[in-house]
Amino acid sequence: MWASFLAIMASVIGLAGCTAVQQAQPPEVDPNASSLKLKLMMSEREVIDTLGSPKSADLGKATPKPWACKTLHYGTLDGSLMIQLGQDSTGTWRVNSWYVL
């Protein structure tokens, strides 16, 4: 009986461990190939629909006024793609530049 209980607990713990490992992660992107899919003035939603979710996004002030800058980061240690967006008059974030590093 005790052995059965231990076997069941080991299975439950093993399955719980597998679930934690299988968390969704942003897909790996090729920075060079991905940069060719970008267009000036694409919305942030269009970028995400095209490239998937970024590894990270930063919101910082590029200039004191009139707009803030948002940067989306894609890539790996081998190369990365940084996409800078600014807000248009409607508040929509739009691509204004990108860099492959």
N, C-alpha and C positions, 0 to 999 in steps of 0.2 A: 504494500500500500504506500509506504513512504517512498519507495523507488518510483512508483507511478506518479506521485505528486511531484517529485523532483524532475522527472522527465517532462511533465506538462509545463512546469515552471520554466525549464530550460527552453522549451519550444516557444513559449510566450515571450520570454526575454529575447530570444534569437529573432523572432519576427519583429518585435519592437525595434531592435537594433537595425534591421534591414530597412524599416520604414524611414528612420531618421536619415539614413544614407541616401535614400532616393528622393531627396528634396529637389524641386525644380531649380535649375540653374540656367542663366542666360546661355544661349547657344554660342559656341565659339564662332567667331567671324573672321574671315580673311580681310584685313584692313584695306588692302589694295583693291580687291574685287568689290568690297562693300562701298568704297568711296565712289566707284563708277556708277552706282545706283542712286546717288544723291543728286538733288537739283536745288538750286537756290530757291528760297521761298517755300520749300516743302513745309508742311505743318509738322509739329512734333508727332502727332498721331500717324501721319504718313511715313515718317522715319521709322517709328516703332513697327508699323505694319510691314514695312519693307525689310528691316534688319532684325527685328525682334527686340526684346527688352535690353536696355543697356546694362553693362556691369555696374555702372554707377552714374549718378547725375549730380551736378553741383549747380547751385544757384548763387551767383555773386554779382556785385555791382561792377559793370564794365566801365561805366561813366557815372558821375554823380546824378545826372538827369539827362535825358528824359526816360531812359529805359534800362532795365536790368538785363544781364546776360545769363543764359543757362547753358551748361556744357554737358553733353552726353558722352560717356566713355564706352568704347567697345574694344575688344581685342584680348590679347594674351601678353605674356612676357616677351614673346618674339616680335610683337608689333602691335600698335594700337591705333585706333581711329578716334579722334576727338571732334565732335560736332558742336559748333556754337550756334545758339539760337537767340533771337531777340523777339520782344513782343511787338506785334503790330497794333494799330489803333483800336482793334476789336479785343485785344488781350490775348490773341492766339500766338503761341510760340512758333516762330518760323526760322528755318535754316538761313544763316547769313554767311557762314564759312565752315570749312572743315580741314583737318590736318591729319596726315598719316605719319606716324612716328615710328 
